[in-house]
Amino acid sequence: MATKHRGVTALDRMRSRLERVDMECSACGYEDDGGRWRSTTDGSRVHYSHICPRCGRVRKRTYTL
Ligand SMILES: [Zn+2]
């Protein structure tokens, strides 16, 4: 496996964990099975956001790298 972008690999791993365990909207309870968390990073922290396709609620998670 290519490990050129180790940070990206860590981010992807964290995102896939979110997509396994945290896809239920906290506002309406919708389970977004095919949904994705989007990630952005500023170098020291990574921000994930997920938009509920049913009600539009934006949920956010922030992790320190
Ligand atoms: Zn919702």
N, CA, C, O and the ligand as a Tripos MOL2 file, in Angstrom:
@<TRIPOS>MOLECULE
protein
  261   259    66     0     0
PROTEIN
NO_CHARGES

@<TRIPOS>ATOM
      1 N           0.8410   -1.1950    0.0000 N.3       1 MET1
      2 CA          0.0000    0.0000    0.0000 C.3       1 MET1
      3 C           0.8810    1.2500    0.0000 C.2       1 MET1
      4 O           1.8720    1.3010    0.7280 O.2       1 MET1
      5 N           0.5460    2.2260   -0.7780 N.am      2 ALA2
      6 CA          1.3100    3.4580   -0.8090 C.3       2 ALA2
      7 C           1.0640    4.2680    0.4610 C.2       2 ALA2
      8 O          -0.0770    4.4330    0.8900 O.2       2 ALA2
      9 N           2.1210    4.7620    1.0450 N.am      3 THR3
     10 CA          1.9770    5.5240    2.2880 C.3       3 THR3
     11 C           2.5380    6.9300    2.1190 C.2       3 THR3
     12 O           3.0400    7.5330    3.0690 O.2       3 THR3
     13 N           2.4460    7.4350    0.9090 N.am      4 LYS4
     14 CA          2.9620    8.7620    0.6200 C.3       4 LYS4
     15 C           2.2410    9.8240    1.4570 C.2       4 LYS4
     16 O           2.8600   10.7680    1.9490 O.2       4 LYS4
     17 N           0.9450    9.6550    1.6080 N.am      5 HIS5
     18 CA          0.1520   10.6410    2.3480 C.3       5 HIS5
     19 C          -0.3570   10.0080    3.6370 C.2       5 HIS5
     20 O          -1.5190    9.6130    3.7340 O.2       5 HIS5
     21 N           0.5190    9.9180    4.6090 N.am      6 ARG6
     22 CA          0.1360    9.2480    5.8430 C.3       6 ARG6
     23 C          -0.9990    9.9670    6.5520 C.2       6 ARG6
     24 O          -1.8850    9.3300    7.1210 O.2       6 ARG6
     25 N          -0.9710   11.3080    6.5170 N.am      7 GLY7
     26 CA         -2.0420   12.0660    7.1560 C.3       7 GLY7
     27 C          -3.3900   11.7560    6.5410 C.2       7 GLY7
     28 O          -4.3770   11.5680    7.2520 O.2       7 GLY7
     29 N          -3.4330   11.7030    5.2210 N.am      8 VAL8
     30 CA         -4.6830   11.3960    4.5310 C.3       8 VAL8
     31 C          -5.1960   10.0270    4.9390 C.2       8 VAL8
     32 O          -6.3970    9.8350    5.1320 O.2       8 VAL8
     33 N          -4.2840    9.0790    5.0680 N.am      9 THR9
     34 CA         -4.6880    7.7400    5.4790 C.3       9 THR9
     35 C          -5.3440    7.7600    6.8520 C.2       9 THR9
     36 O          -6.3670    7.1100    7.0690 O.2       9 THR9
     37 N          -4.7490    8.5100    7.7810 N.am     10 ALA10
     38 CA         -5.3300    8.6080    9.1120 C.3      10 ALA10
     39 C          -6.7000    9.2740    9.0610 C.2      10 ALA10
     40 O          -7.6320    8.8540    9.7460 O.2      10 ALA10
     41 N          -6.8100   10.3150    8.2440 N.am     11 LEU11
     42 CA         -8.0960   11.0030    8.1290 C.3      11 LEU11
     43 C          -9.1550   10.0800    7.5530 C.2      11 LEU11
     44 O         -10.2920   10.0510    8.0220 O.2      11 LEU11
     45 N          -8.7740    9.3310    6.5390 N.am     12 ASP12
     46 CA         -9.7310    8.4120    5.9230 C.3      12 ASP12
     47 C         -10.1690    7.3310    6.8960 C.2      12 ASP12
     48 O         -11.3260    6.9120    6.9060 O.2      12 ASP12
     49 N          -9.2230    6.8900    7.7130 N.am     13 ARG13
     50 CA         -9.5670    5.8480    8.6730 C.3      13 ARG13
     51 C         -10.5560    6.3810    9.7080 C.2      13 ARG13
     52 O         -11.4960    5.6920   10.1030 O.2      13 ARG13
     53 N         -10.3250    7.6140   10.1360 N.am     14 MET14
     54 CA        -11.2370    8.2060   11.1030 C.3      14 MET14
     55 C         -12.6090    8.4190   10.4770 C.2      14 MET14
     56 O         -13.6370    8.2210   11.1240 O.2      14 MET14
     57 N         -12.6110    8.8240    9.2120 N.am     15 ARG15
     58 CA        -13.8880    9.0660    8.5460 C.3      15 ARG15
     59 C         -14.6610    7.7650    8.3630 C.2      15 ARG15
     60 O         -15.8750    7.7270    8.5620 O.2      15 ARG15
     61 N         -13.9560    6.6980    7.9830 N.am     16 SER16
     62 CA        -14.6810    5.4490    7.7840 C.3      16 SER16
     63 C         -15.2380    4.9340    9.1030 C.2      16 SER16
     64 O         -16.2630    4.2530    9.1320 O.2      16 SER16
     65 N         -14.5520    5.2660   10.1980 N.am     17 ARG17
     66 CA        -15.0940    4.8970   11.5040 C.3      17 ARG17
     67 C         -16.3800    5.6810   11.7670 C.2      17 ARG17
     68 O         -17.3750    5.1160   12.2210 O.2      17 ARG17
     69 N         -16.3550    6.9760   11.4830 N.am     18 LEU18
     70 CA        -17.5680    7.7800   11.6510 C.3      18 LEU18
     71 C         -18.7050    7.2200   10.8090 C.2      18 LEU18
     72 O         -19.8550    7.1720   11.2450 O.2      18 LEU18
     73 N         -18.3610    6.7960    9.5910 N.am     19 GLU19
     74 CA        -19.4070    6.3300    8.6760 C.3      19 GLU19
     75 C         -19.9510    4.9730    9.0940 C.2      19 GLU19
     76 O         -21.0320    4.5710    8.6620 O.2      19 GLU19
     77 N         -19.2070    4.2720    9.9300 N.am     20 ARG20
     78 CA        -19.7350    3.0090   10.4650 C.3      20 ARG20
     79 C         -20.6410    3.2390   11.6610 C.2      20 ARG20
     80 O         -21.6830    2.5980   11.8000 O.2      20 ARG20
     81 N         -20.2270    4.1760   12.5390 N.am     21 VAL21
     82 CA        -20.8900    4.2420   13.8370 C.3      21 VAL21
     83 C         -21.7650    5.4840   14.0230 C.2      21 VAL21
     84 O         -22.5440    5.5490   14.9740 O.2      21 VAL21
     85 N         -21.6490    6.4540   13.1410 N.am     22 ASP22
     86 CA        -22.2950    7.7360   13.4260 C.3      22 ASP22
     87 C         -22.9510    8.3140   12.1910 C.2      22 ASP22
     88 O         -22.5350    9.3650   11.7030 O.2      22 ASP22
     89 N         -23.9730    7.6440   11.6750 N.am     23 MET23
     90 CA        -24.6630    8.1390   10.4920 C.3      23 MET23
     91 C         -26.1090    8.4960   10.7920 C.2      23 MET23
     92 O         -26.8900    8.7640    9.8780 O.2      23 MET23
     93 N         -26.4680    8.4990   12.0720 N.am     24 GLU24
     94 CA        -27.8530    8.8040   12.4060 C.3      24 GLU24
     95 C         -27.9950   10.2700   12.7730 C.2      24 GLU24
     96 O         -27.2860   10.7760   13.6420 O.2      24 GLU24
     97 N         -28.9140   10.9450   12.1050 N.am     25 CYS25
     98 CA        -29.1330   12.3660   12.3530 C.3      25 CYS25
     99 C         -29.6400   12.5830   13.7690 C.2      25 CYS25
    100 O         -30.5670   11.9060   14.2140 O.2      25 CYS25
    101 N         -29.0280   13.5320   14.4810 N.am     26 SER26
    102 CA        -29.4320   13.7820   15.8590 C.3      26 SER26
    103 C         -30.7210   14.6010   15.9180 C.2      26 SER26
    104 O         -31.3590   14.6830   16.9680 O.2      26 SER26
    105 N         -31.1020   15.2040   14.7990 N.am     27 ALA27
    106 CA        -32.3070   16.0340   14.8000 C.3      27 ALA27
    107 C         -33.5570   15.2330   14.4460 C.2      27 ALA27
    108 O         -34.5770   15.3560   15.1230 O.2      27 ALA27
    109 N         -33.4930   14.4190   13.4030 N.am     28 CYS28
    110 CA        -34.7020   13.7130   12.9610 C.3      28 CYS28
    111 C         -34.5630   12.2010   13.0530 C.2      28 CYS28
    112 O         -35.5370   11.4830   12.8250 O.2      28 CYS28
    113 N         -33.3760   11.7020   13.3830 N.am     29 GLY29
    114 CA        -33.2070   10.2680   13.5610 C.3      29 GLY29
    115 C         -32.9900    9.4950   12.2760 C.2      29 GLY29
    116 O         -32.9570    8.2640   12.2890 O.2      29 GLY29
    117 N         -32.8390   10.2060   11.1590 N.am     30 TYR30
    118 CA        -32.6460    9.5300    9.8800 C.3      30 TYR30
    119 C         -31.2830    8.8300    9.8240 C.2      30 TYR30
    120 O         -30.2580    9.4080   10.1830 O.2      30 TYR30
    121 N         -31.2960    7.5970    9.3750 N.am     31 GLU31
    122 CA        -30.0540    6.8320    9.2570 C.3      31 GLU31
    123 C         -29.5690    6.9430    7.8160 C.2      31 GLU31
    124 O         -30.1570    6.3490    6.9120 O.2      31 GLU31
    125 N         -28.5030    7.6980    7.6030 N.am     32 ASP32
    126 CA        -28.0170    7.9820    6.2530 C.3      32 ASP32
    127 C         -27.0090    6.9150    5.8310 C.2      32 ASP32
    128 O         -25.7980    7.1350    5.8480 O.2      32 ASP32
    129 N         -27.5440    5.7530    5.4520 N.am     33 ASP33
    130 CA        -26.6750    4.6050    5.1910 C.3      33 ASP33
    131 C         -25.6390    4.8430    4.1060 C.2      33 ASP33
    132 O         -24.4990    4.3980    4.2340 O.2      33 ASP33
    133 N         -26.0160    5.5390    3.0380 N.am     34 GLY34
    134 CA        -25.0780    5.7570    1.9450 C.3      34 GLY34
    135 C         -24.3520    7.0840    2.0470 C.2      34 GLY34
    136 O         -23.6780    7.5010    1.1050 O.2      34 GLY34
    137 N         -24.4840    7.7470    3.1840 N.am     35 GLY35
    138 CA        -23.9600    9.1010    3.3050 C.3      35 GLY35
    139 C         -22.4620    9.1350    3.5520 C.2      35 GLY35
    140 O         -21.8300    8.1120    3.8130 O.2      35 GLY35
    141 N         -21.9220   10.3190    3.4630 N.am     36 ARG36
    142 CA        -20.5010   10.5340    3.6730 C.3      36 ARG36
    143 C         -20.2970   11.6920    4.6330 C.2      36 ARG36
    144 O         -21.0490   12.6670    4.6270 O.2      36 ARG36
    145 N         -19.2680   11.5670    5.4550 N.am     37 TRP37
    146 CA        -18.7780   12.7170    6.2060 C.3      37 TRP37
    147 C         -17.7340   13.4010    5.3320 C.2      37 TRP37
    148 O         -16.8890   12.7430    4.7260 O.2      37 TRP37
    149 N         -17.8010   14.7050    5.2740 N.am     38 ARG38
    150 CA        -16.7520   15.4450    4.5610 C.3      38 ARG38
    151 C         -15.7120   15.9300    5.5530 C.2      38 ARG38
    152 O         -16.0430   16.3190    6.6730 O.2      38 ARG38
    153 N         -14.4600   15.9060    5.1400 N.am     39 SER39
    154 CA        -13.4040   16.2890    6.0690 C.3      39 SER39
    155 C         -12.5780   17.4310    5.5010 C.2      39 SER39
    156 O         -12.2980   17.4980    4.3040 O.2      39 SER39
    157 N         -12.2020   18.3210    6.3980 N.am     40 THR40
    158 CA        -11.2320   19.3600    6.0600 C.3      40 THR40
    159 C         -10.2500   19.4000    7.2170 C.2      40 THR40
    160 O         -10.5810   19.0240    8.3420 O.2      40 THR40
    161 N          -9.0510   19.8550    6.9320 N.am     41 THR41
    162 CA         -8.0640   19.9290    8.0040 C.3      41 THR41
    163 C          -7.2850   21.2220    7.8960 C.2      41 THR41
    164 O          -7.0590   21.7490    6.8070 O.2      41 THR41
    165 N          -6.8760   21.7280    9.0720 N.am     42 ASP42
    166 CA         -6.0410   22.9220    9.0820 C.3      42 ASP42
    167 C          -4.6160   22.5790    9.5090 C.2      42 ASP42
    168 O          -3.8220   23.4660    9.8240 O.2      42 ASP42
    169 N          -4.3050   21.3030    9.5170 N.am     43 GLY43
    170 CA         -2.9530   20.8840    9.8530 C.3      43 GLY43
    171 C          -2.8270   20.3120   11.2530 C.2      43 GLY43
    172 O          -2.0760   19.3610   11.4660 O.2      43 GLY43
    173 N          -3.5470   20.8730   12.2050 N.am     44 SER44
    174 CA         -3.4660   20.3500   13.5680 C.3      44 SER44
    175 C          -4.7830   19.7400   14.0230 C.2      44 SER44
    176 O          -4.8260   18.9540   14.9690 O.2      44 SER44
    177 N          -5.8580   20.1160   13.3320 N.am     45 ARG45
    178 CA         -7.1510   19.5340   13.6600 C.3      45 ARG45
    179 C          -7.8530   19.1360   12.3600 C.2      45 ARG45
    180 O          -7.5800   19.6680   11.2840 O.2      45 ARG45
    181 N          -8.7570   18.1910   12.5090 N.am     46 VAL46
    182 CA         -9.5440   17.7980   11.3610 C.3      46 VAL46
    183 C         -11.0140   17.9850   11.6990 C.2      46 VAL46
    184 O         -11.4870   17.5990   12.7690 O.2      46 VAL46
    185 N         -11.7140   18.5830   10.7610 N.am     47 HIS47
    186 CA        -13.1320   18.8800   10.9570 C.3      47 HIS47
    187 C         -13.9450   18.0170   10.0080 C.2      47 HIS47
    188 O         -13.6940   17.9930    8.8030 O.2      47 HIS47
    189 N         -14.9140   17.3140   10.5560 N.am     48 TYR48
    190 CA        -15.8140   16.5230    9.7300 C.3      48 TYR48
    191 C         -17.2050   17.1370    9.7930 C.2      48 TYR48
    192 O         -17.6320   17.6390   10.8320 O.2      48 TYR48
    193 N         -17.9050   17.0880    8.6600 N.am     49 SER49
    194 CA        -19.2860   17.5470    8.6900 C.3      49 SER49
    195 C         -20.1520   16.5910    7.8820 C.2      49 SER49
    196 O         -19.7260   16.0150    6.8810 O.2      49 SER49
    197 N         -21.3710   16.4480    8.3500 N.am     50 HIS50
    198 CA        -22.3340   15.5930    7.6700 C.3      50 HIS50
    199 C         -23.6550   16.3430    7.5940 C.2      50 HIS50
    200 O         -24.1280   16.8950    8.5880 O.2      50 HIS50
    201 N         -24.2440   16.3570    6.4060 N.am     51 ILE51
    202 CA        -25.5220   17.0320    6.2210 C.3      51 ILE51
    203 C         -26.6020   15.9830    6.0530 C.2      51 ILE51
    204 O         -26.5100   15.1170    5.1830 O.2      51 ILE51
    205 N         -27.6190   16.0620    6.8820 N.am     52 CYS52
    206 CA        -28.7230   15.1140    6.7980 C.3      52 CYS52
    207 C         -29.5160   15.3670    5.5230 C.2      52 CYS52
    208 O         -29.9680   16.4890    5.2950 O.2      52 CYS52
    209 N         -29.6930   14.3390    4.6830 N.am     53 PRO53
    210 CA        -30.4280   14.5300    3.4320 C.3      53 PRO53
    211 C         -31.9230   14.7140    3.6470 C.2      53 PRO53
    212 O         -32.6290   15.1590    2.7420 O.2      53 PRO53
    213 N         -32.4060   14.3830    4.8180 N.am     54 ARG54
    214 CA        -33.8390   14.5140    5.0720 C.3      54 ARG54
    215 C         -34.1900   15.8920    5.6090 C.2      54 ARG54
    216 O         -35.1090   16.5390    5.1080 O.2      54 ARG54
    217 N         -33.4580   16.3490    6.6330 N.am     55 CYS55
    218 CA        -33.8570   17.5970    7.2890 C.3      55 CYS55
    219 C         -32.8210   18.7030    7.1270 C.2      55 CYS55
    220 O         -33.0840   19.8530    7.4790 O.2      55 CYS55
    221 N         -31.6450   18.3680    6.5990 N.am     56 GLY56
    222 CA        -30.6550   19.4050    6.3380 C.3      56 GLY56
    223 C         -29.8010   19.7850    7.5320 C.2      56 GLY56
    224 O         -28.9760   20.6940    7.4460 O.2      56 GLY56
    225 N         -29.9940   19.1030    8.6310 N.am     57 ARG57
    226 CA        -29.2000   19.3750    9.8270 C.3      57 ARG57
    227 C         -27.7260   19.0820    9.5590 C.2      57 ARG57
    228 O         -27.3840   18.0330    9.0140 O.2      57 ARG57
    229 N         -26.8690   20.0040    9.9410 N.am     58 VAL58
    230 CA        -25.4280   19.7930    9.7920 C.3      58 VAL58
    231 C         -24.8630   19.3650   11.1370 C.2      58 VAL58
    232 O         -25.0080   20.0660   12.1380 O.2      58 VAL58
    233 N         -24.2230   18.2170   11.1470 N.am     59 ARG59
    234 CA        -23.5410   17.7510   12.3580 C.3      59 ARG59
    235 C         -22.0440   17.8610   12.1230 C.2      59 ARG59
    236 O         -21.5630   17.6570   11.0080 O.2      59 ARG59
    237 N         -21.3170   18.1820   13.1720 N.am     60 LYS60
    238 CA        -19.8760   18.3930   13.0430 C.3      60 LYS60
    239 C         -19.1180   17.6400   14.1070 C.2      60 LYS60
    240 O         -19.5870   17.4620   15.2320 O.2      60 LYS60
    241 N         -17.9450   17.2070   13.7290 N.am     61 ARG61
    242 CA        -17.0260   16.5750   14.6690 C.3      61 ARG61
    243 C         -15.6570   17.1930   14.4260 C.2      61 ARG61
    244 O         -15.2680   17.4290   13.2830 O.2      61 ARG61
    245 N         -14.9420   17.4490   15.4880 N.am     62 THR62
    246 CA        -13.5810   17.9650   15.3690 C.3      62 THR62
    247 C         -12.6390   17.0780   16.1650 C.2      62 THR62
    248 O         -12.9110   16.7470   17.3190 O.2      62 THR62
    249 N         -11.5350   16.6980   15.5480 N.am     63 TYR63
    250 CA        -10.5230   15.9030   16.2300 C.3      63 TYR63
    251 C          -9.1890   16.5930   16.1360 C.2      63 TYR63
    252 O          -8.8650   17.2210   15.1280 O.2      63 TYR63
    253 N          -8.4270   16.4740   17.1800 N.am     64 THR64
    254 CA         -7.0510   16.9670   17.1620 C.3      64 THR64
    255 C          -6.1500   15.8640   16.6550 C.2      64 THR64
    256 O          -6.2170   14.7270   17.1210 O.2      64 THR64
    257 N          -5.3060   16.2090   15.6970 N.am     65 LEU65
    258 CA         -4.4220   15.2130   15.1230 C.3      65 LEU65
    259 C          -3.2450   14.9300   16.0590 C.2      65 LEU65
    260 O          -2.3860   14.1080   15.7390 O.2      65 LEU65
    261 ZN        -32.1620   14.8280    9.9090 Zn       66 ZN66
@<TRIPOS>BOND
     1     1     2 1
     2     2     3 1
     3     3     4 2
     4     3     5 am
     5     5     6 1
     6     6     7 1
     7     7     8 2
     8     7     9 am
     9     9    10 1
    10    10    11 1
    11    11    12 2
    12    11    13 am
    13    13    14 1
    14    14    15 1
    15    15    16 2
    16    15    17 am
    17    17    18 1
    18    18    19 1
    19    19    20 2
    20    19    21 am
    21    21    22 1
    22    22    23 1
    23    23    24 2
    24    23    25 am
    25    25    26 1
    26    26    27 1
    27    27    28 2
    28    27    29 am
    29    29    30 1
    30    30    31 1
    31    31    32 2
    32    31    33 am
    33    33    34 1
    34    34    35 1
    35    35    36 2
    36    35    37 am
    37    37    38 1
    38    38    39 1
    39    39    40 2
    40    39    41 am
    41    41    42 1
    42    42    43 1
    43    43    44 2
    44    43    45 am
    45    45    46 1
    46    46    47 1
    47    47    48 2
    48    47    49 am
    49    49    50 1
    50    50    51 1
    51    51    52 2
    52    51    53 am
    53    53    54 1
    54    54    55 1
    55    55    56 2
    56    55    57 am
    57    57    58 1
    58    58    59 1
    59    59    60 2
    60    59    61 am
    61    61    62 1
    62    62    63 1
    63    63    64 2
    64    63    65 am
    65    65    66 1
    66    66    67 1
    67    67    68 2
    68    67    69 am
    69    69    70 1
    70    70    71 1
    71    71    72 2
    72    71    73 am
    73    73    74 1
    74    74    75 1
    75    75    76 2
    76    75    77 am
    77    77    78 1
    78    78    79 1
    79    79    80 2
    80    79    81 am
    81    81    82 1
    82    82    83 1
    83    83    84 2
    84    83    85 am
    85    85    86 1
    86    86    87 1
    87    87    88 2
    88    87    89 am
    89    89    90 1
    90    90    91 1
    91    91    92 2
    92    91    93 am
    93    93    94 1
    94    94    95 1
    95    95    96 2
    96    95    97 am
    97    97    98 1
    98    98    99 1
    99    99   100 2
   100    99   101 am
   101   101   102 1
   102   102   103 1
   103   103   104 2
   104   103   105 am
   105   105   106 1
   106   106   107 1
   107   107   108 2
   108   107   109 am
   109   109   110 1
   110   110   111 1
   111   111   112 2
   112   111   113 am
   113   113   114 1
   114   114   115 1
   115   115   116 2
   116   115   117 am
   117   117   118 1
   118   118   119 1
   119   119   120 2
   120   119   121 am
   121   121   122 1
   122   122   123 1
   123   123   124 2
   124   123   125 am
   125   125   126 1
   126   126   127 1
   127   127   128 2
   128   127   129 am
   129   129   130 1
   130   130   131 1
   131   131   132 2
   132   131   133 am
   133   133   134 1
   134   134   135 1
   135   135   136 2
   136   135   137 am
   137   137   138 1
   138   138   139 1
   139   139   140 2
   140   139   141 am
   141   141   142 1
   142   142   143 1
   143   143   144 2
   144   143   145 am
   145   145   146 1
   146   146   147 1
   147   147   148 2
   148   147   149 am
   149   149   150 1
   150   150   151 1
   151   151   152 2
   152   151   153 am
   153   153   154 1
   154   154   155 1
   155   155   156 2
   156   155   157 am
   157   157   158 1
   158   158   159 1
   159   159   160 2
   160   159   161 am
   161   161   162 1
   162   162   163 1
   163   163   164 2
   164   163   165 am
   165   165   166 1
   166   166   167 1
   167   167   168 2
   168   167   169 am
   169   169   170 1
   170   170   171 1
   171   171   172 2
   172   171   173 am
   173   173   174 1
   174   174   175 1
   175   175   176 2
   176   175   177 am
   177   177   178 1
   178   178   179 1
   179   179   180 2
   180   179   181 am
   181   181   182 1
   182   182   183 1
   183   183   184 2
   184   183   185 am
   185   185   186 1
   186   186   187 1
   187   187   188 2
   188   187   189 am
   189   189   190 1
   190   190   191 1
   191   191   192 2
   192   191   193 am
   193   193   194 1
   194   194   195 1
   195   195   196 2
   196   195   197 am
   197   197   198 1
   198   198   199 1
   199   199   200 2
   200   199   201 am
   201   201   202 1
   202   202   203 1
   203   203   204 2
   204   203   205 am
   205   205   206 1
   206   206   207 1
   207   207   208 2
   208   207   209 am
   209   209   210 1
   210   210   211 1
   211   211   212 2
   212   211   213 am
   213   213   214 1
   214   214   215 1
   215   215   216 2
   216   215   217 am
   217   217   218 1
   218   218   219 1
   219   219   220 2
   220   219   221 am
   221   221   222 1
   222   222   223 1
   223   223   224 2
   224   223   225 am
   225   225   226 1
   226   226   227 1
   227   227   228 2
   228   227   229 am
   229   229   230 1
   230   230   231 1
   231   231   232 2
   232   231   233 am
   233   233   234 1
   234   234   235 1
   235   235   236 2
   236   235   237 am
   237   237   238 1
   238   238   239 1
   239   239   240 2
   240   239   241 am
   241   241   242 1
   242   242   243 1
   243   243   244 2
   244   243   245 am
   245   245   246 1
   246   246   247 1
   247   247   248 2
   248   247   249 am
   249   249   250 1
   250   250   251 1
   251   251   252 2
   252   251   253 am
   253   253   254 1
   254   254   255 1
   255   255   256 2
   256   255   257 am
   257   257   258 1
   258   258   259 1
   259   259   260 2
@<TRIPOS>SUBSTRUCTURE
     1 MET1         2 RESIDUE 1 A MET
     2 ALA2         6 RESIDUE 1 A ALA
     3 THR3        10 RESIDUE 1 A THR
     4 LYS4        14 RESIDUE 1 A LYS
     5 HIS5        18 RESIDUE 1 A HIS
     6 ARG6        22 RESIDUE 1 A ARG
     7 GLY7        26 RESIDUE 1 A GLY
     8 VAL8        30 RESIDUE 1 A VAL
     9 THR9        34 RESIDUE 1 A THR
    10 ALA10       38 RESIDUE 1 A ALA
    11 LEU11       42 RESIDUE 1 A LEU
    12 ASP12       46 RESIDUE 1 A ASP
    13 ARG13       50 RESIDUE 1 A ARG
    14 MET14       54 RESIDUE 1 A MET
    15 ARG15       58 RESIDUE 1 A ARG
    16 SER16       62 RESIDUE 1 A SER
    17 ARG17       66 RESIDUE 1 A ARG
    18 LEU18       70 RESIDUE 1 A LEU
    19 GLU19       74 RESIDUE 1 A GLU
    20 ARG20       78 RESIDUE 1 A ARG
    21 VAL21       82 RESIDUE 1 A VAL
    22 ASP22       86 RESIDUE 1 A ASP
    23 MET23       90 RESIDUE 1 A MET
    24 GLU24       94 RESIDUE 1 A GLU
    25 CYS25       98 RESIDUE 1 A CYS
    26 SER26      102 RESIDUE 1 A SER
    27 ALA27      106 RESIDUE 1 A ALA
    28 CYS28      110 RESIDUE 1 A CYS
    29 GLY29      114 RESIDUE 1 A GLY
    30 TYR30      118 RESIDUE 1 A TYR
    31 GLU31      122 RESIDUE 1 A GLU
    32 ASP32      126 RESIDUE 1 A ASP
    33 ASP33      130 RESIDUE 1 A ASP
    34 GLY34      134 RESIDUE 1 A GLY
    35 GLY35      138 RESIDUE 1 A GLY
    36 ARG36      142 RESIDUE 1 A ARG
    37 TRP37      146 RESIDUE 1 A TRP
    38 ARG38      150 RESIDUE 1 A ARG
    39 SER39      154 RESIDUE 1 A SER
    40 THR40      158 RESIDUE 1 A THR
    41 THR41      162 RESIDUE 1 A THR
    42 ASP42      166 RESIDUE 1 A ASP
    43 GLY43      170 RESIDUE 1 A GLY
    44 SER44      174 RESIDUE 1 A SER
    45 ARG45      178 RESIDUE 1 A ARG
    46 VAL46      182 RESIDUE 1 A VAL
    47 HIS47      186 RESIDUE 1 A HIS
    48 TYR48      190 RESIDUE 1 A TYR
    49 SER49      194 RESIDUE 1 A SER
    50 HIS50      198 RESIDUE 1 A HIS
    51 ILE51      202 RESIDUE 1 A ILE
    52 CYS52      206 RESIDUE 1 A CYS
    53 PRO53      210 RESIDUE 1 A PRO
    54 ARG54      214 RESIDUE 1 A ARG
    55 CYS55      218 RESIDUE 1 A CYS
    56 GLY56      222 RESIDUE 1 A GLY
    57 ARG57      226 RESIDUE 1 A ARG
    58 VAL58      230 RESIDUE 1 A VAL
    59 ARG59      234 RESIDUE 1 A ARG
    60 LYS60      238 RESIDUE 1 A LYS
    61 ARG61      242 RESIDUE 1 A ARG
    62 THR62      246 RESIDUE 1 A THR
    63 TYR63      250 RESIDUE 1 A TYR
    64 THR64      254 RESIDUE 1 A THR
    65 LEU65      258 RESIDUE 1 A LEU
    66 ZN66       261 GROUP 0 **** ****
